[in-house]
Amino acid sequence: MSEEEMIASIKRAIEETVKVRGFTYSSLGSEDERINALLARFLLRRDYHTGFMFWGKPGTGKTIRMKSVYALIESFFETIPVLGYSVKYQIADDLVYPYATIESLQKLYAVDLLILDNLGYERGAGENIRLAQSLIGELLLKRYDAVRPTVISSVFDIDNIGEVYGSRVADIIRESYYVMELTTDFRSEIIKARKSNNFQNYEN
């Protein structure tokens, strides 16, 4: 598959993901074309990058992009199961005991492509959350060492990620991840679209 074909597939996946939110996809912001191009290159494994990080304020479309990547890769390999490619979408706030165990984290280490959403939003407090953040940091390091591609999202930038998950995690993200800040207030665009659709339905 060419990078142009992968970009088109990414756009279709985003379109399907936002459709259920009552929004017609045209763009997720001014950075959209560049992000899609780099994401296509990453998913096709065309260079040395082992990860892709989206960060930005809540409502900038991070989760939409993460779910789109998951739907895209899952649909590809559902049609060719003999390839045995595994992909997992995981929300970080479910990686705290008792919601997660050492065994479940080991399974995340083993998947071919891990999509880890909302880093820094782990639920819980005290020793449980500190242990979870330590294990998440270890998970990211182990996947990097094994050259297993990982896509992550967070409200934190790299420096703050390092404070939570350790300086070595921050270092590998700087050195081997594509890091993209999302700035568009995508949530407000969805709300506007819903209001517009409701108004049109009322008029009809």
Salt bridges, closest charged atoms under 4 A:
GLU3 OE2 - ARG41 NH1 2.73
GLU3 OE2 - ARG46 NH1 3.86
GLU16 OE2 - LYS19 NZ 3.34
ASP32 OD1 - ARG65 NH2 2.40
GLU33 OE2 - LYS11 NZ 3.31
ASP47 OD2 - ARG41 NE 3.32
ASP47 OD1 - HIS49 ND1 3.06
ASP94 OD1 - ARG123 NH2 2.39
GLU127 OE2 - ARG130 NH2 2.87
ASP145 OD1 - ARG168 NH2 3.34
ASP159 OD1 - ARG174 NH2 2.47
ASP171 OD1 - ARG174 NH1 3.39
GLU189 OE2 - LYS192 NZ 3.78
